[in-house]
Amino acid sequence: MQGLMQDWPLLVHTILDHARDWHGDREIVSRTVEGPIHRYTYRDLDRRARQIASASARRLGLTEGDVVATMAWNGYRHMEIWYGLMGLGAVVHTLNPRLFADQLDYIVNHAEDQWIFLDTTFVPVLEAVRERIPRVKGFIVMTDKAHMPAETSLPNVICYEDLIAEGDSGFAWPKLDENTACGMCYTSGTTGNPKGVVYTHRSNVLHAMATCAADALALSSRDTIMPVVPMFHANAWSTAFSAPMAGANMVMPGAQMDGASIYELLDREHVTLTAAVPTVWLMLLQYLGQNKDLKLNALERVVIGGAACPEAMMKAFEKDYDTTVIHAWGMTEMSPLGSLGTRKGGLEDMAPDAWWQTKLKQGRPAFTVEMKIADDEGTDLPNDGKTFGRLKVRGPAIAHSYFKGEGAEAFDAEGWFDTGDVATIDENGYMQITDRSKDVIKSGGEWISSIDLENVAVGCPGVAEAAAIGMPHPKWDERPMLVIVKEGGADVSKDQILAHLDGKIAKWWTPDDVVFTDSIPHTATGKISKLELRQQFKDHKLPTI
C-alpha cells in the first residue's frame, strides 16, 4: 500500500519560491566588487534569477544538463546565477580562484564548462589560462557596463547586466526530476587530480533542511546570517540555500575579508550568525584585540569549520565576546556539513570542564548523516572516545561516486564513503578528527594527533600559527616536529613552546624539535598544506636526544 501524499519534487527553486512568498521583504546585503553596498530583497532575487535563466537560455543557448562555471565572491549576482541557472536545469560549477593555473584549467576542461561567469577581480586569473580552456564559449563579467574592463584578452565577453536585461522576469521554471544535477564542486581531498562532486536538487534541499534544524545552525527568519565562507567552497556550507529557506537576512562580504571589513559588516548589519574557517576569525580577533573598545553586540553564534578550531580562538569568542562557537566538520563530498558541536539533550548538567572538552570536538552528525569509524580492514570500531579509526559516512546528501566514475576506491559496496580522516567517536556521539589519514604521525606503532599538537601550541603566547608534521626517525619511524609562525613582534622561543605543551599532551607526544618560519603554506581552501610543509623541511634533521 502506498501513501496518498502529493508528489512535490525537491527542487532548488522551491526554496526561493518560499522565500519570495513568505519572506519577500527580507534583505540580501552585499559589499560589491565595485565598492558600494547593494541592498535588495528575496522578492528581487526571485525576479532577477528568472531573468538570468531566461536570458541564458535564449542568448547563451543553455539547457538542462549544460555545465556553467562561476568564479565569484559572495554577492547578490552570484546568488542570482545559482538559483537562475539551477532552476533552468543547468549545472553550476563553482571555481576556486585560489587554485594553481594547471589545476584550474584541468578542472574547467574536465567538467566541460561551456560558459564562465566571473567577477571583475578574476579577469586576470582566467586570462592566464584562456588558451588552455578551448571548450569555453565565452565569459560573462558580473558587473554593469560602467565597470566592465577596458581591455581584456578573454574572447566573447558579455556584460552581466546587459545579459540580464534581456531576460523575462516572468520566466516559468521547467519541470525537472529532483535527482537532476544542479551543482558541481571539485575537491582535492583524495590523491591524484581533483575530483568532481555533483550535487542534485534533492540533495541540496535535504541538506539545507538539516542545516536549519535546532541541533544544527538553528537558523530562523529572526536571524541575520553572514556567510564569510565563500560560495566557491563547498556550497558556502549550505547557507545560500538554508538562509532563504529560513527567511533569514543575508549579508554577503564580497572580496574584503580582512578583520576590519568583516567587523564593519558584523556590527552595522547586526549579524547574529556567521560562518568561516579559522584563518578568517584569527584576523577578526586580532583586529578586535587592537581595538579594545569594540564589541560583538549582535553576534550570537559563530560556526567554525574547514580546519580544527584552536581552543584559544573558542575561548576568545565565548569568554571575551559572549558569542557561542559551533564547531563544525564536513567535506565537499557531504554538501558539506557532516557534524556540529551543539549540546545534546541529556548533557545539560555535564560539568563545565567536561563540556568544554566536548565542544572542542567536531560535533555529532545531523539527520541525513550516518557516521562510523573502522580499522584498515573495514571492521567497525567502538564509540568510546579513545579508539582511533578511519571515519566513514553515508547519507542522501553525500556523494556515492565522483564525476566520470573516478576515485571509486573511496566508496564501498554498502555505500560508505571513506573520508580520509582519522577520528574518534565518544559515547555521546561526538566525533573528533585526530588527523588526515595521510598526515597522522605514527611513532613506534602509535598514532600522534598533529591537530591536537597544533591546537595546544597555538594557545602559547606569541604564536600566530602552528603546524605539526612527522619527521623520519631511525628508531621510532616518525617523530613530531612543530613549525611555528610568531605573532608580529613576539619573542617566543623553542623552550617556551615546549614548556607550554608540558602537561597538556602525553609526554611521548612532545615534539622532538620546534622550528620557526615566516609563513606556513595553505591549500586553496585555506587548510595547512602538510604535503608542501614536509617537502619544505625534507632535509631538516631532528636533534639527537
VOLO-322820 format. One line per 2 residues: their letters; for each residue x, y, z of C-alpha. Coordinates in steps of 0.5 Angstrom, whole numbers, plus 500, padded with zeros to 3 digits. Layout:
BEGIN
A) X Y Z; ...
***
This chain:
BEGIN
MQ) 500 500 500; 503 507 498
GL) 501 513 502; 497 519 499
MQ) 501 525 499; 502 530 494
DW) 509 529 490; 512 535 491
PL) 520 535 488; 525 538 492
LV) 528 543 487; 532 549 489
HT) 528 554 486; 522 552 491
IL) 527 555 497; 527 561 493
DH) 519 561 492; 518 560 499
AR) 523 566 501; 519 570 496
DW) 512 569 498; 513 569 506
HG) 520 573 507; 520 577 501
DR) 522 583 504; 528 580 508
EI) 534 583 505; 541 581 502
VS) 546 586 503; 552 585 499
RT) 559 589 499; 560 589 492
VE) 567 589 488; 565 596 485
GP) 565 599 492; 558 601 494
IH) 554 597 499; 548 594 495
RY) 541 592 498; 535 588 496
TY) 530 583 498; 529 576 496
RD) 523 578 492; 528 582 488
LD) 533 576 488; 527 572 485
RR) 525 577 480; 533 577 477
AR) 534 570 478; 528 569 473
QI) 531 574 468; 538 571 468
AS) 535 564 467; 531 567 461
AS) 537 571 458; 542 565 459
AR) 537 560 455; 536 565 450
RL) 542 568 449; 547 563 451
GL) 543 557 449; 544 554 456
TE) 539 548 457; 538 542 462
GD) 545 539 464; 550 544 461
VV) 555 546 466; 557 553 467
AT) 562 556 472; 563 561 476
MA) 569 565 479; 566 570 484
WN) 566 572 491; 559 572 496
GY) 555 577 493; 548 578 490
RH) 549 577 483; 553 570 485
ME) 546 568 488; 542 570 482
IW) 546 566 478; 546 560 483
YG) 538 560 483; 537 562 476
LM) 541 557 472; 540 551 477
GL) 533 553 476; 534 553 469
GA) 537 546 470; 544 547 468
VV) 550 545 473; 553 551 477
HT) 560 549 477; 564 554 483
LN) 571 555 481; 576 557 487
PR) 580 563 485; 586 560 489
LF) 588 554 485; 594 554 481
AD) 593 555 474; 595 548 472
QL) 589 546 477; 584 551 474
DY) 585 549 467; 585 542 469
IV) 578 543 473; 575 547 467
NH) 576 542 462; 575 536 466
AE) 568 539 468; 567 541 461
DQ) 565 548 463; 561 552 457
WI) 561 559 460; 564 562 466
FL) 561 568 470; 566 572 473
DT) 567 578 478; 572 583 475
TF) 577 581 480; 578 575 477
VP) 579 577 470; 587 577 470
VL) 586 570 473; 582 567 467
EA) 586 571 462; 592 567 464
VR) 589 560 463; 585 562 457
ER) 589 559 452; 588 552 455
IP) 581 552 456; 578 552 449
RV) 572 549 450; 569 555 454
KG) 565 559 449; 565 566 453
FI) 566 570 459; 560 574 463
VM) 563 579 467; 559 580 473
TD) 558 588 473; 555 593 469
KA) 557 597 463; 561 603 467
HM) 565 598 471; 567 593 465
PA) 574 592 464; 577 597 459
ET) 581 592 456; 581 584 456
SL) 584 578 452; 578 574 454
PN) 574 572 448; 567 573 447
VI) 566 577 453; 559 579 455
CY) 557 584 461; 552 581 466
ED) 548 587 467; 547 587 459
LI) 545 580 459; 540 580 465
AE) 536 586 462; 535 581 456
GD) 531 576 461; 524 575 463
SG) 522 576 470; 516 572 469
FA) 520 566 466; 517 560 469
WP) 522 554 472; 522 548 468
KL) 519 541 471; 525 537 473
DE) 527 531 477; 529 532 484
NT) 535 528 482; 537 532 477
AC) 545 535 477; 545 542 479
GM) 552 544 482; 559 542 482
CY) 565 543 486; 572 540 485
TS) 576 537 491; 583 535 492
GT) 582 531 499; 584 525 495
TG) 590 523 492; 591 525 484
NP) 588 530 480; 582 534 483
KG) 575 530 483; 568 533 482
VV) 563 532 487; 556 533 483
YT) 550 535 487; 543 534 486
HR) 537 539 487; 534 534 492
SN) 541 533 496; 542 541 497
VL) 534 542 499; 535 536 504
HA) 542 539 507; 539 546 507
MA) 533 543 512; 538 539 516
TC) 542 545 517; 537 550 519
AA) 535 545 525; 535 547 532
DA) 541 542 533; 545 545 527
LA) 545 552 526; 538 554 529
LS) 537 558 523; 531 562 523
SR) 527 568 520; 530 572 526
DT) 537 571 524; 542 576 520
IM) 547 571 517; 554 573 514
PV) 557 567 510; 564 569 510
VP) 566 562 508; 566 563 500
MF) 560 560 495; 566 557 491
HA) 568 553 497; 563 547 498
NA) 556 551 497; 558 556 503
WS) 557 551 508; 549 551 505
TA) 548 558 507; 546 560 500
FS) 540 555 501; 539 555 508
AP) 538 562 509; 533 563 504
MA) 529 557 507; 529 560 514
GA) 528 567 511; 534 570 515
NM) 537 576 512; 544 575 509
VM) 550 579 509; 555 578 503
PG) 562 580 505; 565 580 498
AQ) 572 581 497; 574 585 503
MD) 576 579 508; 581 583 513
GA) 579 584 520; 577 591 520
SI) 572 590 514; 569 583 517
YE) 568 587 524; 564 593 520
LL) 559 589 517; 558 584 523
DR) 557 591 527; 553 595 522
EH) 548 590 520; 547 587 527
VT) 549 580 524; 547 574 529
LT) 550 568 526; 557 568 522
AA) 561 562 519; 568 561 516
VP) 575 558 517; 579 559 523
TV) 584 564 519; 579 569 518
WL) 577 569 525; 584 570 527
ML) 584 576 523; 578 579 526
LQ) 580 577 533; 587 581 532
YL) 583 587 530; 579 587 536
GQ) 585 586 540; 588 592 537
NK) 581 596 538; 579 594 546
DL) 573 599 546; 570 594 540
KL) 565 589 542; 561 584 538
NA) 554 586 541; 549 583 536
LE) 553 576 534; 550 570 538
RV) 554 565 535; 560 563 530
VI) 561 557 526; 568 555 525
GG) 570 549 521; 575 548 515
AA) 580 546 520; 580 545 527
CP) 578 551 532; 584 552 537
EA) 582 553 544; 585 560 545
MM) 580 562 539; 574 559 542
KA) 576 562 549; 576 569 546
FE) 569 568 543; 566 565 548
KD) 569 569 554; 571 575 552
YD) 566 577 547; 560 572 549
TT) 559 569 543; 557 562 542
VI) 562 558 538; 559 552 534
HA) 565 547 532; 563 544 525
WG) 566 539 521; 565 537 513
MT) 567 536 506; 566 538 499
EM) 563 531 498; 558 532 504
SP) 555 538 501; 559 540 506
LG) 556 540 513; 557 533 517
SL) 557 534 524; 556 540 529
GT) 558 541 536; 552 543 539
RK) 550 541 546; 546 534 546
GG) 540 533 550; 541 530 557
LE) 548 533 557; 545 540 561
DM) 548 538 567; 555 536 565
AP) 561 539 569; 563 546 565
DA) 570 543 564; 568 536 561
WW) 563 540 557; 569 545 554
QT) 573 539 552; 567 536 549
KL) 566 543 545; 573 543 542
KQ) 571 536 538; 568 537 531
GR) 561 535 534; 556 530 533
PA) 552 528 526; 546 532 524
FT) 540 528 521; 542 525 514
VE) 549 523 516; 551 516 518
MK) 558 516 521; 562 511 524
IA) 570 509 525; 573 503 522
DD) 580 500 522; 584 499 516
EG) 581 492 515; 574 495 515
TD) 572 493 522; 567 497 526
LP) 571 500 532; 567 502 538
ND) 565 509 540; 569 510 546
GK) 572 517 545; 579 513 545
TF) 579 509 540; 582 512 533
GR) 579 509 526; 578 511 519
LK) 572 516 519; 566 514 514
VR) 560 517 513; 554 516 508
GP) 547 519 507; 542 523 502
AI) 547 529 501; 553 525 501
AH) 557 523 494; 556 516 492
SY) 562 517 487; 566 522 483
FK) 564 525 477; 566 521 471
GE) 567 515 476; 574 517 478
GA) 576 515 485; 572 509 486
EA) 576 507 492; 574 512 497
FD) 567 508 496; 565 501 499
AE) 559 497 497; 555 499 502
GW) 555 506 501; 560 508 506
FD) 565 514 504; 572 514 507
TG) 573 521 509; 581 520 509
DV) 580 523 516; 582 519 523
AT) 578 520 528; 575 518 535
ID) 567 518 537; 565 518 544
EN) 559 515 548; 555 521 547
GY) 556 521 539; 561 527 539
MQ) 567 526 534; 574 529 534
IT) 578 529 528; 585 527 530
DR) 589 527 523; 588 526 516
SK) 590 519 515; 596 521 510
DV) 598 526 516; 598 522 522
IK) 604 522 526; 606 514 527
SG) 611 514 532; 613 507 535
GE) 607 504 532; 603 509 536
WI) 599 515 533; 600 522 535
SS) 595 527 533; 598 533 529
ID) 592 537 530; 592 536 538
LE) 599 539 538; 597 545 533
NV) 592 547 538; 595 547 544
AV) 601 550 541; 597 556 538
GC) 595 557 545; 602 559 547
PG) 603 567 548; 607 570 542
VA) 605 564 537; 600 566 531
EA) 600 559 527; 603 552 528
AA) 603 546 524; 606 539 526
IG) 609 534 522; 612 527 522
MP) 620 527 521; 623 521 520
HP) 627 517 526; 631 511 526
KW) 628 508 532; 621 511 532
DE) 620 511 525; 617 518 526
RP) 617 524 531; 613 530 531
ML) 616 537 529; 613 543 531
VI) 613 549 525; 611 556 528
VK) 610 563 526; 611 568 531
EG) 606 574 532; 608 580 530
GA) 614 583 534; 613 577 539
DV) 620 574 542; 618 567 544
SK) 623 561 544; 623 554 543
DQ) 624 552 550; 618 557 552
IL) 613 553 547; 616 546 550
AH) 614 549 557; 607 551 555
LD) 606 544 552; 608 541 558
GK) 602 538 562; 597 539 556
IA) 600 533 552; 602 526 553
KW) 610 526 555; 611 522 549
WT) 608 527 544; 613 532 546
PD) 616 535 539; 623 533 538
DV) 624 540 535; 621 546 534
VF) 623 551 528; 620 558 526
TD) 618 560 520; 615 567 517
SI) 609 563 514; 606 556 513
PH) 603 554 506; 596 553 506
TA) 592 550 501; 587 553 496
TG) 581 552 501; 585 555 507
KI) 588 549 510; 595 548 512
SK) 599 544 507; 602 539 510
LE) 605 536 504; 608 543 502
LR) 611 543 509; 614 536 509
QQ) 617 538 502; 620 544 505
FK) 623 541 511; 625 534 508
DH) 633 536 509; 632 538 516
KL) 635 534 521; 632 533 528
PT) 637 534 534; 640 528 537
I) 637 527 544
***
